[in-house]
Amino acid sequence: MLNSIILIGRLVRDPELRYTSNGIPVSNFTLAVERNYTNRQGEREVDYIKIVTWRKLAENCAHHLGKGRLVAVEGSLQIRKRQSEKDGRTYINPEVIASNVRFLDWPSDGNDNNRSQNNDNDNNNVDSYEDSMPDIDDDEEFDVPF
């Protein structure tokens, strides 16, 4: 059987780096990926996909990526399930466990981690795309009840 996924998209916000109780680095970020087709209004819809990286890859992503950066992610799809204590519903949380992250653009301000400070040399299309991305604050937004 095969569980492989490749995505290209832009980071919705800066990666969040944490460490497990054993000291293993883990980084989380959300990737905005445009669909290959347009809707009836002629606009491309966007999917927001949670990405998880581990160890050295997590540290590299946290230190060198920021909001709006274009990346390619290779990995596998993982579905985490949890039961709500309030209403007894089962929620699934899809996420991609990345085995490789390729940086597809360069930071425009010379600082690897801060994409939000824009130069006059920035491409206006990239800026408007970044501004249109919502700030997703809580993992609860990714829960799908069943």
C-alpha positions, 0 to 999 in steps of 0.5 A: 500500500502507498501513503504518499502526498506532494503539495505546493503552497504558501504558509498561512503563518510562521511555523510554530516550533516546540519540543517533546518531553524527550527534547525532540523538535516538532514544527507545525504550520498550515499550508494554503494550496490552491485547487486546480480548477475554478468555481462558478465565480471564476475564482480558485478555492484554497485548501488549508492543510496542516503540516507537521515536521520533526527533528532537524527538518522541524528546526530548519522550517521554523528558522528559515520559513515564514508567512507567505513563503512558497514550499513543496512538501512531501510526506504522508497523510495521517488522520488523528481521531478524538472523542469530544467530552462535551457531546460525544462526537468523533472528530478527525484531524487530517495532517501531513507528516512531512518527510521533505520540505523544499523552499521554492522562493527566497525571502525578499527582505534578507531575513529568513524568518520574517516574511511580513516585513515587505520590501518595495521589490516584492511582487504585488501579486504575492503581497495580495495573496498573503493578505487574503490568507486568513490567520487560523488560530486554533486546531479546532477549525480543522476538526471534522465531526462524524 
